[in-house]
Amino acid sequence: MFIRIALATAAVAAALVAVKDGNVLADAGLTGSCRVVSAVSGASGAWVACTPGILEGRPDLSRQQCTAMGVRGERQLWRCPGALITAHG
């Protein structure tokens, strides 16, 4: 009986750690995600493409000083400064 409780506790703890990381939900397509698609020539920064998830829409990068450049298909393109790319990408 104690072994079952210990195994269940360990499984729940592992699931909580995986979900807290956030990458598990993004990899499963449940939350939106962004990735760098190309560097901006002649300037510090990059183009970032964000895709929506099943549970939420596309991430909004406007608070990270990024400029929305339009939507292509499901992806929204952003132009972001170099500091954001260094810190998050």
NORFEN-V396725 format. One record per residue. N is the residue number from 1. RES is the residue in one small letter. PHI is phi in whole degrees, -180 to 180 (* if undefined). Layout:
N/RES/PHI, N/RES/PHI
This chain:
1/m/*, 2/f/-64, 3/i/-65, 4/r/-63, 5/i/-65, 6/a/-64, 7/l/-67, 8/a/-65, 9/t/-63, 10/a/-65, 11/a/-66, 12/v/-65, 13/a/-62, 14/a/-64, 15/a/-66, 16/l/-64, 17/v/-65, 18/a/-65, 19/v/-72, 20/k/-62, 21/d/-60, 22/g/90, 23/n/-67, 24/v/-63, 25/l/-68, 26/a/-68, 27/d/-64, 28/a/-81, 29/g/82, 30/l/-83, 31/t/-116, 32/g/-68, 33/s/-146, 34/c/-130, 35/r/-148, 36/v/-75, 37/v/-106, 38/s/-169, 39/a/-80, 40/v/-83, 41/s/-72, 42/g/79, 43/a/-148, 44/s/-85, 45/g/146, 46/a/-158, 47/w/-91, 48/v/-124, 49/a/-109, 50/c/-112, 51/t/-115, 52/p/-77, 53/g/-106, 54/i/-69, 55/l/-88, 56/e/-149, 57/g/-79, 58/r/-68, 59/p/-63, 60/d/-102, 61/l/-96, 62/s/-64, 63/r/-75, 64/q/-99, 65/q/65, 66/c/-94, 67/t/-112, 68/a/-68, 69/m/-113, 70/g/130, 71/v/-120, 72/r/-127, 73/g/64, 74/e/-89, 75/r/-91, 76/q/-105, 77/l/-95, 78/w/-129, 79/r/-107, 80/c/-119, 81/p/-70, 82/g/-63, 83/a/-62, 84/l/-67, 85/i/-66, 86/t/-65, 87/a/-79, 88/h/-121, 89/g/-126
